[in-house]
């Protein structure tokens, strides 16, 4: 009888309600999944950035959001957060070759730091608008980031 070794590629998906506790649930899910797969080196970064995207989905939409964690065969980890609003915020809206440096919000600003954290900590990021017809299946946007390790 042979042993079965787990695959290096895997994916987890989680649907989150429009609830102020969604970011906490997302952090706990990320911690459990990455810890279970031995990805401790990127755990804190992925947990922080996931929390920022899920928090933005809660703050800027009225509907649920979805989280997807995907381990790719080359060691990258991709995290995607879907929400129901089609607007793609900067810097996610700019093509990778055209991304400009934008100043971080001032210290007394009440928001706007989360996407700057993604830009500073992730190896790559992006977003796709899926349309603005809220009755259409798949409307909204998907923001994603990747980290190596």
DSSP file (Angstrom, degrees, kcal/mol; ACC not computed):
  #  RESIDUE AA STRUCTURE BP1 BP2  ACC     N-H-->O    O-->H-N    N-H-->O    O-->H-N    TCO  KAPPA ALPHA  PHI   PSI    X-CA   Y-CA   Z-CA
    1    1 A X              0   0    0      0, 0.0     2,-0.2     0, 0.0     0, 0.0   0.000 360.0 360.0 360.0 126.3    0.0    0.0    0.0
    2    2 A X        -     0   0    0      1,-0.1     2,-0.3     0, 0.0     0, 0.0  -0.509 360.0-114.8 -91.4 159.5    1.5    3.3   -1.1
    3    3 A X        -     0   0    0     -2,-0.2     2,-0.5     1,-0.0    -1,-0.1  -0.670  21.2-135.7 -91.4 150.6    1.2    6.6    0.7
    4    4 A X        -     0   0    0     -2,-0.3     2,-0.4     0, 0.0    -1,-0.0  -0.918  14.7-153.4-106.3 124.6   -0.6    9.5   -0.9
    5    5 A X        -     0   0    0     -2,-0.5     0, 0.0     1,-0.1     0, 0.0  -0.795  25.7-107.9 -97.6 141.8    1.1   12.9   -0.7
    6    6 A X        -     0   0    0     -2,-0.4     2,-0.1     1,-0.1    -1,-0.1  -0.295  37.5-104.1 -66.4 150.8   -1.0   16.0   -0.8
    7    7 A X        -     0   0    0      2,-0.1    -1,-0.1     1,-0.1     0, 0.0  -0.381  13.1-135.8 -71.9 149.8   -1.0   18.2   -3.9
    8    8 A X  S    S+     0   0    0     -2,-0.1     2,-0.4    65,-0.0    -1,-0.1   0.662  90.9  68.1 -78.1 -16.8    0.9   21.4   -4.0
    9    9 A X        +     0   0    0     64,-0.1     2,-0.3    61,-0.0    63,-0.2  -0.857  62.2 142.6-105.9 139.9   -2.0   23.1   -5.7
   10   10 A X  E     -A   71   0A   0     61,-1.0    61,-2.9    -2,-0.4     2,-0.3  -0.970  28.2-150.6-162.5 166.5   -5.3   23.6   -4.0
   11   11 A X  E     -A   70   0A   0     -2,-0.3     2,-0.4    59,-0.2    59,-0.2  -0.993   3.9-168.0-149.1 142.5   -8.2   26.1   -3.7
   12   12 A X  E     -A   69   0A   0     57,-2.5    57,-2.7    -2,-0.3     2,-0.4  -0.981   7.9-165.0-127.5 142.6  -10.6   27.1   -1.0
   13   13 A X  E     -A   68   0A   0     -2,-0.4     2,-0.4    55,-0.2    55,-0.2  -0.979   5.3-176.6-129.8 143.3  -13.7   29.3   -1.6
   14   14 A X  E     -A   67   0A   0     53,-2.7    53,-3.1    -2,-0.4     2,-0.5  -0.991  16.6-148.2-142.1 128.9  -15.8   31.0    1.0
   15   15 A X  E     -A   66   0A   0     -2,-0.4     2,-0.4    51,-0.2    51,-0.2  -0.866  20.3-163.0 -96.5 128.0  -19.0   33.1    0.6
   16   16 A X  E     -A   65   0A   0     49,-3.5    49,-2.5    -2,-0.5     6,-0.0  -0.926  11.9-131.3-116.2 133.5  -19.3   35.8    3.2
   17   17 A X        -     0   0    0     -2,-0.4     2,-1.7    47,-0.2     5,-0.1  -0.301  40.2 -89.5 -74.1 165.4  -22.5   37.7    4.1
   18   18 A X  S    S+     0   0    0     44,-0.1     2,-0.3    46,-0.1    46,-0.1  -0.621  82.9 132.2 -74.0  92.4  -22.7   41.5    4.3
   19   19 A X    >   -     0   0    0     -2,-1.7     3,-2.2     1,-0.0     4,-0.3  -0.997  68.3-125.2-149.5 137.9  -21.7   41.5    7.9
   20   20 A X  T 3  S+     0   0    0     -2,-0.3     3,-0.4     1,-0.3     4,-0.3   0.690 111.2  59.4 -63.4 -15.4  -19.2   43.5    9.9
   21   21 A X  T 3> S+     0   0    0      1,-0.2     4,-2.1     2,-0.1    -1,-0.3   0.462  76.8  95.7 -88.7  -1.4  -17.7   40.2   11.2
   22   22 A X  H <> S+     0   0    0     -3,-2.2     4,-2.6     1,-0.2    -1,-0.2   0.875  80.1  53.5 -59.7 -40.2  -16.9   39.0    7.6
   23   23 A X  H  > S+     0   0    0     -3,-0.4     4,-2.4    -4,-0.3    -1,-0.2   0.892 108.9  49.8 -63.8 -38.1  -13.3   40.2    7.7
   24   24 A X  H  > S+     0   0    0     -3,-0.3     4,-2.4    -4,-0.3    -1,-0.2   0.915 111.1  48.5 -65.6 -42.5  -12.7   38.3   11.0
   25   25 A X  H  X S+     0   0    0     -4,-2.1     4,-2.2     1,-0.2    -2,-0.2   0.903 111.3  51.1 -63.4 -40.6  -14.1   35.1    9.5
   26   26 A X  H  X S+     0   0    0     -4,-2.6     4,-2.6     2,-0.2    -2,-0.2   0.915 109.6  49.8 -62.7 -43.0  -12.0   35.6    6.4
   27   27 A X  H  X S+     0   0    0     -4,-2.4     4,-2.6     1,-0.2    -2,-0.2   0.921 111.2  48.7 -61.7 -43.9   -8.8   36.0    8.5
   28   28 A X  H  X S+     0   0    0     -4,-2.4     4,-2.3     2,-0.2    -1,-0.2   0.883 111.9  49.7 -64.0 -37.8   -9.6   32.8   10.5
   29   29 A X  H  X S+     0   0    0     -4,-2.2     4,-2.8     2,-0.2     5,-0.2   0.930 111.6  47.8 -66.5 -45.8  -10.2   30.9    7.2
   30   30 A X  H  X S+     0   0    0     -4,-2.6     4,-2.8     1,-0.2     5,-0.4   0.928 112.3  50.0 -59.5 -45.7   -6.9   32.2    5.7
   31   31 A X  H  X S+     0   0    0     -4,-2.6     4,-2.1     1,-0.2     5,-0.2   0.912 113.4  45.5 -61.0 -44.0   -5.1   31.2    8.9
   32   32 A X  H  X S+     0   0    0     -4,-2.3     4,-2.3    -5,-0.2    -2,-0.2   0.932 116.3  44.7 -66.3 -45.7   -6.6   27.7    9.0
   33   33 A X  H  X S+     0   0    0     -4,-2.8     4,-1.3     2,-0.2    -2,-0.2   0.948 118.3  41.2 -66.4 -49.2   -6.0   27.0    5.3
   34   34 A X  H  <>S+     0   0    0     -4,-2.8     5,-3.0    -5,-0.2     4,-0.2   0.901 116.4  49.5 -68.5 -39.3   -2.4   28.3    5.1
   35   35 A X  H ><5S+     0   0    0     -4,-2.1     3,-1.3    -5,-0.4    -1,-0.2   0.907 109.3  52.7 -62.7 -41.5   -1.5   26.8    8.5
   36   36 A X  H 3<5S+     0   0    0     -4,-2.3    -1,-0.2     1,-0.3    -2,-0.2   0.769 112.5  44.9 -65.5 -26.1   -2.9   23.5    7.4
   37   37 A X  T 3<5S-     0   0    0     -4,-1.3    -1,-0.3    -3,-0.2    -2,-0.2   0.285 115.6-112.8-101.4   9.4   -0.8   23.6    4.2
   38   38 A X  T < 5S+     0   0    0     -3,-1.3     2,-0.5    -4,-0.2     3,-0.3   0.763  71.5 138.6  70.3  25.1    2.4   24.7    5.9
   39   39 A X    >>< +     0   0    0     -5,-3.0     3,-1.0     1,-0.2     4,-0.5  -0.294  14.8 139.4 -96.5  48.7    2.4   28.1    4.3
   40   40 A X  G >4  +     0   0    0     -2,-0.5     3,-0.6     1,-0.2     4,-0.5   0.766  57.5  69.5 -65.8 -27.7    3.5   29.9    7.5
   41   41 A X  G 34 S+     0   0    0     -3,-0.3    -1,-0.2   108,-0.3     4,-0.2   0.768 111.5  29.2 -64.8 -26.8    6.0   32.2    5.7
   42   42 A X  G <> S+     0   0    0     -3,-1.0     4,-2.8   107,-0.1     5,-0.3   0.389  92.2 102.5-110.7   0.9    3.2   34.2    4.0
   43   43 A X  H <X S+     0   0    0     -3,-0.6     4,-2.7    -4,-0.5     5,-0.2   0.906  81.3  45.2 -57.0 -51.0    0.5   33.7    6.6
   44   44 A X  H  > S+     0   0    0     -4,-0.5     4,-2.3     1,-0.2    -1,-0.2   0.908 116.0  46.6 -62.7 -42.5    0.6   37.2    8.2
   45   45 A X  H  > S+     0   0    0      2,-0.2     4,-2.6     1,-0.2     5,-0.3   0.940 115.2  45.2 -64.9 -47.6    0.8   39.1    4.9
   46   46 A X  H  X S+     0   0    0     -4,-2.8     4,-2.5     1,-0.2     5,-0.3   0.898 112.6  51.8 -65.1 -40.2   -2.0   37.1    3.3
   47   47 A X  H  X S+     0   0    0     -4,-2.7     4,-2.1    -5,-0.3    -1,-0.2   0.933 112.7  45.5 -61.4 -46.0   -4.2   37.4    6.4
   48   48 A X  H  X S+     0   0    0     -4,-2.3     4,-1.9    -5,-0.2    -2,-0.2   0.942 115.9  44.3 -62.5 -50.0   -3.7   41.2    6.5
   49   49 A X  H  X S+     0   0    0     -4,-2.6     4,-2.1     1,-0.2    -2,-0.2   0.878 112.8  51.4 -68.2 -37.6   -4.3   41.8    2.8
   50   50 A X  H  X S+     0   0    0     -4,-2.5     4,-2.6    -5,-0.3     5,-0.3   0.925 108.7  52.2 -61.9 -44.1   -7.3   39.5    2.7
   51   51 A X  H  X S+     0   0    0     -4,-2.1     4,-2.5    -5,-0.3    -2,-0.2   0.891 108.1  51.7 -59.5 -40.6   -8.8   41.4    5.6
   52   52 A X  H  X S+     0   0    0     -4,-1.9     4,-2.3     2,-0.2    -1,-0.2   0.931 111.8  45.2 -63.4 -45.5   -8.3   44.7    3.9
   53   53 A X  H  X S+     0   0    0     -4,-2.1     4,-2.1     2,-0.2    -2,-0.2   0.903 115.1  47.0 -67.5 -40.1  -10.1   43.5    0.7
   54   54 A X  H  X S+     0   0    0     -4,-2.6     4,-2.1     2,-0.2    -1,-0.2   0.896 111.1  52.2 -68.5 -38.9  -13.0   41.9    2.6
   55   55 A X  H  X S+     0   0    0     -4,-2.5     4,-2.8    -5,-0.3    -2,-0.2   0.919 109.4  49.8 -61.2 -43.4  -13.3   45.0    4.8
   56   56 A X  H  X S+     0   0    0     -4,-2.3     4,-2.4     1,-0.2    -2,-0.2   0.903 108.0  53.6 -62.1 -40.4  -13.5   47.2    1.6
   57   57 A X  H  X S+     0   0    0     -4,-2.1     4,-0.8     1,-0.2    -1,-0.2   0.910 112.4  44.6 -60.7 -41.2  -16.2   44.9    0.2
   58   58 A X  H  < S+     0   0    0     -4,-2.1     3,-0.4     1,-0.2    -2,-0.2   0.929 116.3  45.6 -66.8 -45.5  -18.2   45.3    3.3
   59   59 A X  H  < S+     0   0    0     -4,-2.8    -2,-0.2     1,-0.2    -1,-0.2   0.816 120.4  37.0 -69.4 -31.3  -17.8   49.1    3.5
   60   60 A X  H  < S+     0   0    0     -4,-2.4     2,-0.3    -5,-0.2    -1,-0.2   0.354 114.0  49.0-110.5   5.8  -18.4   49.9   -0.1
   61   61 A X     <  -     0   0    0     -4,-0.8     4,-0.0    -3,-0.4    22,-0.0  -0.851  60.8-142.9-134.3 173.3  -21.2   47.4   -1.1
   62   62 A X  S    S+     0   0    0     -2,-0.3     2,-0.2     2,-0.1   -44,-0.1   0.337  78.7  64.5-115.1   2.6  -24.5   46.3    0.3
   63   63 A X  S    S-     0   0    0      1,-0.2    -2,-0.1    -6,-0.2    22,-0.1  -0.467  89.3 -73.3-118.1-172.5  -24.3   42.6   -0.7
   64   64 A X        -     0   0    0     -2,-0.2    20,-0.5   -46,-0.1     2,-0.3  -0.149  39.4-150.2 -73.0 173.4  -22.2   39.5    0.1
   65   65 A X  E     -AB  16  83A   0    -49,-2.5   -49,-3.5    18,-0.2     2,-0.4  -0.925   4.4-137.4-138.0 166.8  -18.7   38.9   -1.0
   66   66 A X  E     -AB  15  82A   0     16,-2.0    16,-2.3    -2,-0.3     2,-0.4  -0.968   7.5-155.8-129.1 145.4  -16.7   35.8   -1.9
   67   67 A X  E     -AB  14  81A   0    -53,-3.1   -53,-2.7    -2,-0.4     2,-0.4  -0.955   8.8-174.5-119.1 136.4  -13.1   34.8   -1.0
   68   68 A X  E     -AB  13  80A   0     12,-2.3    12,-2.5    -2,-0.4     2,-0.5  -0.987   5.9-166.7-134.6 126.0  -11.0   32.4   -3.0
   69   69 A X  E     -AB  12  79A   0    -57,-2.7   -57,-2.5    -2,-0.4     2,-0.4  -0.943  12.4-177.8-108.0 128.0   -7.5   31.2   -1.9
   70   70 A X  E     -AB  11  78A   0      8,-2.8     8,-3.1    -2,-0.5     2,-0.6  -0.983  18.5-153.9-133.4 123.6   -5.6   29.3   -4.6
   71   71 A X  E     -AB  10  77A   0    -61,-2.9   -61,-1.0    -2,-0.4     6,-0.2  -0.858  22.6-150.1 -92.0 121.9   -2.1   27.8   -4.3
   72   72 A X    >   -     0   0    0      4,-2.8     3,-1.8    -2,-0.6   -61,-0.0  -0.550  23.3-110.6 -93.6 158.9   -0.5   27.7   -7.8
   73   73 A X  T 3  S+     0   0    0      1,-0.3    -1,-0.1    -2,-0.2   -64,-0.1   0.710 113.7  59.1 -64.1 -22.0    2.0   25.1   -8.9
   74   74 A X  T 3  S-     0   0    0      2,-0.1    -1,-0.3     1,-0.0     3,-0.1   0.295 123.7 -96.6 -92.3  11.7    4.9   27.5   -9.0
   75   75 A X  S <  S+     0   0    0     -3,-1.8    74,-0.7     1,-0.3    -2,-0.1   0.307  82.4 131.1  95.4  -9.5    4.6   28.4   -5.3
   76   76 A X  E     - C   0 148A   0     72,-0.2    -4,-2.8    73,-0.2     2,-0.5  -0.430  46.6-146.7 -74.3 153.1    2.5   31.5   -5.7
   77   77 A X  E     -BC  71 147A   0     70,-2.8    70,-2.0    -6,-0.2     2,-0.4  -0.991  12.0-161.4-119.8 124.3   -0.6   32.0   -3.6
   78   78 A X  E     -BC  70 146A   0     -8,-3.1    -8,-2.8    -2,-0.5     2,-0.5  -0.897   4.4-169.0-108.5 133.3   -3.5   34.0   -5.2
   79   79 A X  E     -BC  69 145A   0     66,-2.8    66,-2.1    -2,-0.4     2,-0.4  -0.988   5.4-173.7-121.6 127.7   -6.3   35.5   -3.2
   80   80 A X  E     -BC  68 144A   0    -12,-2.5   -12,-2.3    -2,-0.5     2,-0.5  -0.964   8.0-167.0-121.8 139.3   -9.4   36.9   -4.9
   81   81 A X  E     -BC  67 143A   0     62,-3.1    62,-2.5    -2,-0.4     2,-0.4  -0.982   7.9-164.1-126.3 119.2  -12.3   38.8   -3.4
   82   82 A X  E     +BC  66 142A   0    -16,-2.3   -16,-2.0    -2,-0.5     2,-0.3  -0.800  13.1 170.3 -97.8 141.1  -15.5   39.3   -5.3
   83   83 A X  E     -BC  65 141A   0     58,-1.9    58,-2.2    -2,-0.4   -18,-0.2  -0.917  42.9-108.0-141.9 174.7  -18.1   41.9   -4.4
   84   84 A X  S    S+     0   0    0    -20,-0.5     2,-0.5    -2,-0.3    56,-0.1   0.470  87.8  91.1 -86.4  -2.9  -21.2   43.3   -6.0
   85   85 A X        -     0   0    0      1,-0.1    -2,-0.2    56,-0.1    45,-0.1  -0.821  62.5-153.0 -97.0 130.6  -19.9   46.8   -6.9
   86   86 A X        +     0   0    0     -2,-0.5     2,-0.2    54,-0.1    45,-0.2   0.643  59.6 109.7 -78.5 -13.6  -18.4   47.1  -10.4
   87   87 A X        -     0   0    0     54,-0.1     2,-0.6    42,-0.1    -2,-0.1  -0.437  56.4-152.6 -68.7 129.0  -16.0   50.0   -9.6
   88   88 A X        -     0   0    0     -2,-0.2     5,-0.1    39,-0.1    39,-0.1  -0.905  15.9-141.0-101.7 116.2  -12.3   49.0   -9.6
   89   89 A X    >>  -     0   0    0     -2,-0.6     3,-1.0     3,-0.1     4,-0.9  -0.354  33.6 -69.2 -75.6 156.4  -10.3   51.3   -7.3
   90   90 A X  T 34 S+     0   0    0      1,-0.3    -1,-0.1     2,-0.2    25,-0.1  -0.590 116.2  30.0 -71.5 142.1   -6.8   52.5   -8.1
   91   91 A X  T >4 S+     0   0    0     -2,-0.2     3,-0.9     3,-0.1    -1,-0.3  -0.977 119.8  56.5 -90.7   3.3   -4.2   51.0   -8.2
   92   92 A X  T <4 S+     0   0    0     -3,-1.0    35,-0.6     1,-0.2    -2,-0.2   0.772 101.3  59.6 -67.9 -25.8   -6.1   47.8   -9.3
   93   93 A X  T 3< S+     0   0    0     -4,-0.9     2,-0.3    33,-0.1    -1,-0.2   0.688  88.7  86.1 -77.6 -18.4   -7.7   49.6  -12.3
   94   94 A X  S <  S-     0   0    0     -3,-0.9     5,-0.1    -5,-0.2    33,-0.1  -0.665  87.3-111.1 -88.0 135.9   -4.3   50.4  -13.9
   95   95 A X    >   -     0   0    0     -2,-0.3     3,-2.0     1,-0.1     4,-0.4  -0.302  36.3-107.1 -58.4 148.7   -2.6   47.8  -16.1
   96   96 A X  G >  S+     0   0    0      1,-0.3     3,-0.9     2,-0.2    -1,-0.1   0.834 118.4  49.8 -50.4 -41.0    0.6   46.4  -14.5
   97   97 A X  G 3  S+     0   0    0      1,-0.2    -1,-0.3     3,-0.0    -2,-0.1   0.638 113.4  47.1 -74.7 -12.7    3.0   48.3  -16.8
   98   98 A X  G <  S+     0   0    0     -3,-2.0    -1,-0.2     2,-0.1     2,-0.2   0.271  76.0 133.8-112.1   9.9    1.2   51.6  -16.2
   99   99 A X    <   -     0   0    0     -3,-0.9     2,-0.3    -4,-0.4    -7,-0.0  -0.436  39.1-158.5 -67.7 129.6    0.8   51.6  -12.5
  100  100 A X        -     0   0    0     -2,-0.2     2,-0.6    -9,-0.0    -6,-0.1  -0.729  22.7-106.3-105.4 155.8    1.8   54.9  -11.0
  101  101 A X        -     0   0    0     -2,-0.3     2,-0.4   -10,-0.0    -1,-0.0  -0.717  37.7-170.2 -80.9 124.8    2.9   55.6   -7.5
  102  102 A X        -     0   0    0     -2,-0.6     2,-0.0    14,-0.0     0, 0.0  -0.917  28.6-103.3-114.1 144.4    0.2   57.4   -5.6
  103  103 A X        -     0   0    0     -2,-0.4     2,-0.1     1,-0.1     3,-0.1  -0.318  35.4-113.2 -67.0 146.9    0.8   58.9   -2.2
  104  104 A X        -     0   0    0      1,-0.1     9,-0.1    12,-0.1    -1,-0.1  -0.410  44.5 -88.0 -71.2 154.6   -0.5   57.1    0.9
  105  105 A X        -     0   0    0      7,-0.3    -1,-0.1     1,-0.1     7,-0.1  -0.227  52.5 -93.6 -60.7 154.4   -3.3   58.8    2.8
  106  106 A X    >   -     0   0    0      1,-0.1     3,-1.8    -3,-0.1    -1,-0.1  -0.223  38.6-102.4 -66.3 162.3   -2.3   61.2    5.5
  107  107 A X  T 3  S+     0   0    0      1,-0.3    -1,-0.1    -3,-0.1    -2,-0.1   0.738 121.1  49.5 -60.0 -25.7   -2.0   59.9    9.1
  108  108 A X  T 3  S+     0   0    0      2,-0.0    -1,-0.3     3,-0.0     2,-0.1   0.394  82.5 117.4 -97.6   4.4   -5.4   61.4   10.1
  109  109 A X    <   -     0   0    0     -3,-1.8     4,-0.1     1,-0.1     3,-0.0  -0.450  61.1-142.5 -68.9 144.1   -7.4   60.0    7.1
  110  110 A X  S    S-     0   0    0     -2,-0.1     2,-0.3     2,-0.0    -1,-0.1   0.553  74.9  -0.3 -86.3  -7.7  -10.1   57.6    8.2
  111  111 A X  S    S+     0   0    0      1,-0.1    -2,-0.0     2,-0.0    -6,-0.0  -0.926  82.6  85.4-159.9-177.5   -9.6   55.2    5.2
  112  112 A X        +     0   0    0     -2,-0.3     4,-0.5    -7,-0.1    -7,-0.3   0.396  65.1 101.5  96.2  -2.6   -7.7   54.5    2.1
  113  113 A X     >  +     0   0    0      1,-0.1     4,-2.0     2,-0.1     3,-0.3   0.798  64.9  73.3 -83.7 -27.7   -4.7   52.7    3.6
  114  114 A X  H  > S+     0   0    0      1,-0.3     4,-1.9     2,-0.2    -1,-0.1   0.886  97.3  45.0 -57.7 -47.3   -5.8   49.1    2.7
  115  115 A X  H  > S+     0   0    0      1,-0.2     4,-2.2     2,-0.2    -1,-0.3   0.805 110.6  55.7 -70.9 -27.2   -5.1   49.2   -1.0
  116  116 A X  H  > S+     0   0    0     -4,-0.5     4,-2.1    -3,-0.3    -1,-0.2   0.858 105.7  52.5 -69.2 -34.6   -1.8   50.9   -0.3
  117  117 A X  H  X S+     0   0    0     -4,-2.0     4,-2.5     2,-0.2     5,-0.3   0.917 108.3  50.5 -63.9 -42.8   -0.9   47.9    1.9
  118  118 A X  H  X S+     0   0    0     -4,-1.9     4,-2.6     1,-0.2    -2,-0.2   0.944 111.6  47.9 -59.5 -47.1   -1.8   45.5   -0.9
  119  119 A X  H  < S+     0   0    0     -4,-2.2    -1,-0.2     1,-0.2    -2,-0.2   0.875 116.2  44.0 -61.5 -37.6    0.4   47.5   -3.3
  120  120 A X  H  < S+     0   0    0     -4,-2.1    -1,-0.2     1,-0.1    -2,-0.2   0.822 124.4  30.8 -77.6 -31.5    3.3   47.5   -0.8
  121  121 A X  H  < S+     0   0    0     -4,-2.5    -2,-0.2    -5,-0.1     2,-0.2   0.723 100.7  80.3-105.3 -24.8    3.1   43.9    0.3
  122  122 A X     <  -     0   0    0     -4,-2.6    25,-0.2    -5,-0.3     3,-0.1  -0.523  67.4-139.7 -86.6 152.9    1.8   41.8   -2.6
  123  123 A X  S    S-     0   0    0     23,-2.4     2,-0.3     1,-0.3    24,-0.2   0.822  86.6  -5.0 -77.2 -32.3    4.0   40.7   -5.5
  124  124 A X  E     +D  146   0A   0     22,-1.3    22,-2.7    -6,-0.1     2,-0.3  -0.976  66.5 177.1-155.3 161.3    1.2   41.4   -8.0
  125  125 A X  E     +D  145   0A   0     -2,-0.3     2,-0.3    20,-0.3    20,-0.2  -0.969   6.7 153.9-158.9 165.3   -2.4   42.5   -8.0
  126  126 A X  E     -D  144   0A   0     18,-2.1    18,-2.6    -2,-0.3     2,-0.3  -0.979  21.1-136.5-177.6-176.8   -5.2   43.4  -10.3
  127  127 A X  E     -D  143   0A   0    -35,-0.6     2,-0.4    -2,-0.3    16,-0.2  -0.989   1.4-154.9-160.0 153.0   -9.0   43.6  -10.8
  128  128 A X  E     -D  142   0A   0     14,-2.1    14,-2.3    -2,-0.3     2,-0.4  -0.999  16.7-137.6-132.4 132.1  -11.7   42.9  -13.3
  129  129 A X  E     -D  141   0A   0     -2,-0.4    12,-0.3    12,-0.2     3,-0.1  -0.755  12.2-168.7 -84.4 134.3  -15.1   44.5  -13.5
  130  130 A X  E     -     0   0A   0     10,-3.7    11,-0.2    -2,-0.4     3,-0.1   0.263  53.8 -81.0-106.6   9.1  -17.8   41.9  -14.2
  131  131 A X  E     -D  140   0A   0      9,-0.6     9,-2.4   -45,-0.2    -1,-0.4  -0.306  28.3-106.7 111.5 164.9  -20.5   44.5  -15.0
  132  132 A X  S    S+     0   0    0      7,-0.2     2,-1.1    -2,-0.1    -1,-0.1   0.299  76.9 111.8-114.8   9.5  -22.9   46.7  -13.2
  133  133 A X    >   -     0   0    0      1,-0.2     3,-1.7    -3,-0.1     6,-0.2  -0.734  50.3-164.2 -83.4 101.6  -26.2   44.9  -13.7
  134  134 A X  T 3  S+     0   0    0     -2,-1.1    -1,-0.2     1,-0.3     5,-0.1   0.681  87.0  55.7 -65.2 -16.5  -26.9   43.7  -10.2
  135  135 A X  T 3  S+     0   0    0      2,-0.1    -1,-0.3    -3,-0.1     2,-0.2   0.646  89.6  94.1 -86.8 -15.2  -29.5   41.2  -11.5
  136  136 A X  S X  S-     0   0    0     -3,-1.7     3,-1.6     1,-0.1     2,-0.2  -0.535  88.3-107.2 -78.7 141.5  -27.0   39.6  -13.8
  137  137 A X  T 3  S+     0   0    0      1,-0.3    -1,-0.1    -2,-0.2    -2,-0.1  -0.492 104.4  17.2 -65.3 130.0  -25.1   36.6  -12.6
  138  138 A X  T 3  S+     0   0    0     -2,-0.2    -1,-0.3     1,-0.2    -4,-0.1   0.557  85.9 154.6  86.5   8.4  -21.6   37.5  -11.8
  139  139 A X    <   +     0   0    0     -3,-1.6     2,-0.4    -6,-0.2    -1,-0.2  -0.250  40.4  46.1 -65.3 158.9  -22.0   41.3  -11.7
  140  140 A X  E    S- D   0 131A   0     -9,-2.4   -10,-3.7   -56,-0.1    -9,-0.6  -0.895  89.5 -66.7 115.0-140.8  -19.6   43.3   -9.6
  141  141 A X  E     -CD  83 129A   0    -58,-2.2   -58,-1.9    -2,-0.4     2,-0.4  -0.965  23.1-139.0-149.0 163.3  -15.8   43.0   -9.5
  142  142 A X  E     -CD  82 128A   0    -14,-2.3   -14,-2.1    -2,-0.3     2,-0.4  -0.989  16.2-170.7-126.8 120.9  -13.0   40.7   -8.6
  143  143 A X  E     +CD  81 127A   0    -62,-2.5   -62,-3.1    -2,-0.4     2,-0.3  -0.909  15.3 176.4-107.0 141.0   -9.9   42.1   -6.9
  144  144 A X  E     -CD  80 126A   0    -18,-2.6   -18,-2.1    -2,-0.4     2,-0.3  -0.949  16.2-172.8-141.5 159.2   -6.9   39.8   -6.5
  145  145 A X  E     -CD  79 125A   0    -66,-2.1   -66,-2.8    -2,-0.3     2,-0.4  -0.972  10.8-149.0-145.9 161.0   -3.4   39.7   -5.3
  146  146 A X  E     -CD  78 124A   0    -22,-2.7   -23,-2.4    -2,-0.3   -22,-1.3  -0.976   8.8-173.6-131.5 145.5   -0.5   37.2   -5.3
  147  147 A X  E     -C   77   0A   0    -70,-2.0   -70,-2.8    -2,-0.4     2,-0.3  -0.964  18.4-133.3-131.4 152.8    2.4   36.5   -3.0
  148  148 A X  E      C   76   0A   0     -2,-0.3   -72,-0.2   -72,-0.2   -73,-0.1  -0.773 360.0 360.0-102.1 149.2    5.3   34.1   -3.4
  149  149 A X              0   0    0    -74,-0.7  -108,-0.3    -2,-0.3   -73,-0.2   0.446 360.0 360.0 130.2 360.0    6.5   31.8   -0.7
